[in-house]
């Protein structure tokens, strides 16, 4: 269900809003039919979330089709023009460079980058936001990006955890867990993925596959004799779309310099 103000959004209203954009319409329709109630104070914030989710899906597909490689943190690589690689294998934004340019460089010069799957999901979120936020606002919100894993996220990204994976929407990050992973291949203990359309998911290093395909790959890397299958955990991770949308609205309302 979707509420804008006190009004329940109908399928006719979705058609009027997104009928010319099939991806946005499919995303909004899944929100409409989910058990979760999505609430917005105005139509602009609803449109912002749908548009951003579309760009997350698009960024996932583009990153998958790039030369961005899977590497463990100890072997991670980045473009030194924009990022400092830390001893623990993360990428810290250099001083006096544009965060917007640095994030977009990951696609532009994808051969120069390689890291593991959780960091890739964070990169997908940032890439999507470069498509929906003006460069100046993006740089203001994210001046100190550190790409490493979930615990280093910028507070303005507002990433939080939720339950209710059966109502996951394209653009959500989900997690496939491999409880009996082979200790010789700890990188297969699970896979962070972005939910795409039509039953597919993107995971860095594993590619774009169905849930069955991802579980099959994880199960190939279990301890000998294990009978416990990998599975989709009841966990959703996503940015704070409402907060980010409000920042964009405030930006448009600011006094012109």
C-alpha positions as CSV (number, residue, x, y, z in Angstrom):
1,X,0.0,0.0,0.0
2,X,1.1,3.5,-0.7
3,X,-0.2,6.6,1.1
4,X,0.5,10.2,0.0
5,X,-0.7,12.4,2.7
6,X,-4.0,10.8,3.7
7,X,-4.7,9.5,0.2
8,X,-4.3,5.8,-0.8
9,X,-2.6,5.6,-4.2
10,X,-4.5,3.6,-6.8
11,X,-3.4,1.7,-9.8
12,X,-4.9,4.4,-12.0
13,X,-2.8,7.0,-10.3
14,X,0.4,4.9,-10.8
15,X,-0.5,4.6,-14.5
16,X,-0.9,8.4,-14.7
17,X,2.4,9.0,-12.9
18,X,4.7,6.3,-14.4
19,X,2.8,4.8,-17.4
20,X,5.5,6.1,-19.8
21,X,8.3,4.5,-17.8
22,X,8.0,0.7,-17.6
23,X,10.7,0.2,-15.0
24,X,9.4,2.9,-12.6
25,X,5.9,1.6,-13.1
26,X,6.9,-2.0,-12.2
27,X,8.7,-0.7,-9.1
28,X,5.8,1.4,-7.9
29,X,3.3,-1.4,-8.6
30,X,5.3,-3.8,-6.4
31,X,5.2,-1.1,-3.7
32,X,1.5,-0.8,-4.1
33,X,1.0,-4.6,-3.7
34,X,3.4,-5.1,-0.9
35,X,2.3,-5.8,2.7
36,X,4.4,-2.9,3.8
37,X,2.8,0.5,3.9
38,X,4.9,3.2,2.2
39,X,4.0,6.7,3.4
40,X,4.9,10.1,1.9
41,X,3.9,13.6,2.7
42,X,3.8,14.6,-0.9
43,X,4.0,13.1,-4.4
44,X,7.6,14.5,-5.0
45,X,9.1,12.3,-2.3
46,X,7.3,9.2,-3.6
47,X,8.5,9.9,-7.1
48,X,12.1,10.5,-5.8
49,X,12.1,7.0,-4.1
50,X,10.8,5.3,-7.3
51,X,13.3,7.1,-9.5
52,X,16.2,6.3,-7.1
53,X,15.3,2.7,-7.0
54,X,15.2,2.6,-10.8
55,X,18.7,4.1,-10.8
56,X,20.0,1.5,-8.2
57,X,18.8,-1.2,-10.6
58,X,20.4,0.5,-13.5
59,X,23.7,1.1,-11.6
60,X,23.8,-2.6,-10.7
61,X,23.4,-3.7,-14.3
62,X,26.0,-1.2,-15.5
63,X,28.5,-2.2,-12.8
64,X,27.9,-5.9,-13.7
65,X,28.7,-5.2,-17.3
66,X,31.9,-3.2,-16.5
67,X,35.4,-4.4,-15.8
68,X,35.0,-3.8,-12.0
69,X,36.6,-6.9,-10.5
70,X,36.0,-9.0,-7.4
71,X,38.9,-8.9,-5.0
72,X,39.3,-9.5,-1.3
73,X,40.2,-6.5,0.8
74,X,43.8,-7.5,1.0
75,X,44.0,-7.3,-2.8
76,X,41.6,-4.4,-3.5
77,X,42.6,-1.7,-6.0
78,X,41.3,1.8,-6.9
79,X,42.1,4.8,-9.0
80,X,44.7,6.8,-7.0
81,X,43.6,10.0,-8.7
82,X,40.4,10.1,-6.5
83,X,41.0,7.6,-3.7
84,X,43.5,6.6,-1.1
85,X,43.7,2.9,-0.5
86,X,43.9,2.2,3.3
87,X,45.9,-0.6,5.0
88,X,42.6,-2.5,5.6
89,X,41.7,-2.4,1.9
90,X,39.1,0.4,1.8
91,X,39.0,3.4,-0.4
92,X,39.1,6.9,1.2
93,X,38.1,9.9,-0.8
94,X,41.0,12.2,-1.4
95,X,41.0,15.7,0.0
96,X,40.0,18.4,-2.5
97,X,38.4,16.1,-5.1
98,X,34.7,16.0,-6.0
99,X,32.9,13.0,-4.4
100,X,30.5,13.1,-7.4
101,X,33.4,12.7,-9.8
102,X,35.2,10.1,-7.7
103,X,32.1,7.9,-7.5
104,X,31.3,8.2,-11.3
105,X,34.9,7.3,-12.0
106,X,34.3,3.8,-10.7
107,X,32.2,3.2,-13.8
108,X,34.3,5.4,-16.1
109,X,37.5,3.7,-15.3
110,X,36.2,0.4,-14.0
111,X,39.4,-1.5,-14.9
112,X,41.2,0.4,-12.1
113,X,38.9,-0.9,-9.4
114,X,38.4,-4.1,-7.5
115,X,36.9,-5.0,-4.1
116,X,34.4,-7.4,-2.4
117,X,30.6,-7.6,-2.5
118,X,29.4,-5.5,0.4
119,X,31.5,-2.5,-0.8
120,X,30.2,-3.0,-4.3
121,X,26.6,-2.6,-3.0
122,X,27.5,0.7,-1.3
123,X,29.1,1.8,-4.6
124,X,25.8,1.0,-6.4
125,X,23.9,3.2,-3.9
126,X,26.3,6.1,-4.5
127,X,26.3,5.6,-8.3
128,X,22.5,5.8,-8.3
129,X,22.5,8.9,-6.3
130,X,24.8,10.7,-8.7
131,X,21.9,10.3,-11.2
132,X,19.2,11.8,-9.1
133,X,21.1,14.5,-7.0
134,X,22.9,17.6,-8.5
135,X,26.7,17.4,-8.3
136,X,26.9,20.3,-5.8
137,X,24.4,18.6,-3.4
138,X,26.0,15.2,-3.7
139,X,29.4,16.8,-2.8
140,X,27.9,18.6,0.1
141,X,26.2,15.5,1.5
142,X,29.1,13.1,1.0
143,X,32.4,15.0,1.5
144,X,34.2,12.2,3.3
145,X,33.3,8.9,1.6
146,X,35.1,5.8,2.8
147,X,34.3,2.7,0.8
148,X,35.0,-0.3,3.0
149,X,31.9,-2.1,4.4
150,X,28.6,-1.3,6.1
151,X,30.1,0.1,9.4
152,X,31.8,3.0,7.6
153,X,28.8,4.5,5.8
154,X,28.1,8.2,5.6
155,X,25.3,9.2,8.0
156,X,23.6,11.2,5.2
157,X,23.2,7.9,3.2
158,X,21.0,6.8,6.1
159,X,21.3,3.1,5.5
160,X,19.2,1.0,7.9
161,X,18.2,-2.6,8.3
162,X,14.6,-3.9,8.0
163,X,12.8,-7.2,8.1
164,X,10.1,-8.5,5.8
165,X,12.1,-9.8,2.8
166,X,9.0,-11.2,1.2
167,X,8.0,-7.6,0.4
168,X,11.4,-6.5,-0.9
169,X,11.3,-4.0,-3.7
170,X,13.8,-3.6,-6.6
171,X,16.6,-1.4,-5.3
172,X,16.7,-3.1,-1.9
173,X,19.9,-4.8,-0.8
174,X,19.3,-8.4,0.4
175,X,21.7,-11.1,1.8
176,X,22.1,-14.8,0.9
177,X,23.7,-16.6,3.8
178,X,25.8,-19.7,3.5
179,X,25.8,-21.2,7.1
180,X,28.2,-24.1,6.4
181,X,30.8,-22.3,4.2
182,X,34.0,-24.0,3.6
183,X,36.6,-22.3,5.8
184,X,39.1,-22.4,2.9
185,X,36.8,-20.1,1.0
186,X,35.4,-17.6,3.5
187,X,34.5,-15.2,0.8
188,X,31.6,-17.5,0.0
189,X,30.0,-17.2,3.5
190,X,27.3,-15.1,1.8
191,X,26.4,-12.7,-0.9
192,X,25.1,-9.1,-0.7
193,X,22.8,-8.5,-3.6
194,X,20.6,-5.8,-5.1
195,X,17.1,-7.0,-6.0
196,X,16.4,-6.3,-9.7
197,X,13.2,-6.8,-11.7
198,X,11.7,-10.1,-12.9
199,X,13.2,-12.3,-10.1
200,X,16.8,-11.4,-10.7
201,X,19.5,-10.2,-8.3
202,X,22.9,-8.6,-8.8
203,X,25.8,-9.7,-6.6
204,X,29.4,-8.5,-7.2
205,X,31.5,-11.4,-8.3
206,X,28.5,-13.7,-8.7
207,X,26.8,-11.7,-11.4
208,X,23.1,-11.3,-12.2
209,X,21.2,-14.5,-11.4
210,X,18.0,-15.8,-9.9
211,X,17.8,-16.7,-6.2
212,X,18.2,-20.4,-7.2
213,X,21.3,-19.6,-9.1
214,X,22.9,-17.7,-6.3
215,X,22.0,-20.4,-3.8
216,X,23.5,-23.1,-6.1
217,X,26.8,-21.2,-6.4
218,X,27.0,-20.7,-2.6
219,X,26.2,-24.4,-2.0
220,X,29.2,-25.4,-4.1
221,X,31.3,-23.8,-1.4
222,X,30.1,-25.6,1.7
223,X,32.0,-27.9,4.1
224,X,32.1,-31.5,3.0
225,X,29.0,-33.4,4.1
226,X,26.9,-30.3,4.8
227,X,23.2,-30.7,4.3
228,X,22.3,-27.1,5.2
229,X,21.6,-25.1,2.1
230,X,22.4,-21.4,1.6
231,X,19.3,-19.3,1.9
232,X,17.9,-15.8,1.5
233,X,18.0,-14.1,4.9
234,X,15.1,-12.0,6.3
235,X,17.1,-8.8,6.0
236,X,16.6,-5.7,3.9
237,X,19.2,-2.9,3.7
238,X,18.4,0.4,2.0
239,X,19.2,4.1,2.1
240,X,16.9,6.6,3.7
241,X,15.0,7.6,0.5
242,X,12.7,10.1,2.3
243,X,15.6,12.0,3.9
244,X,17.5,12.2,0.7
245,X,14.4,13.3,-1.2
246,X,13.9,16.0,1.4
247,X,17.5,17.2,0.9
248,X,16.8,17.5,-2.8
249,X,13.6,19.5,-2.2
250,X,15.4,21.8,0.2
251,X,18.2,22.3,-2.4
252,X,15.7,23.4,-5.0
253,X,14.1,25.8,-2.5
254,X,17.4,27.4,-1.4
255,X,18.1,31.1,-2.2
256,X,19.8,31.4,-5.6
257,X,23.4,32.6,-5.3
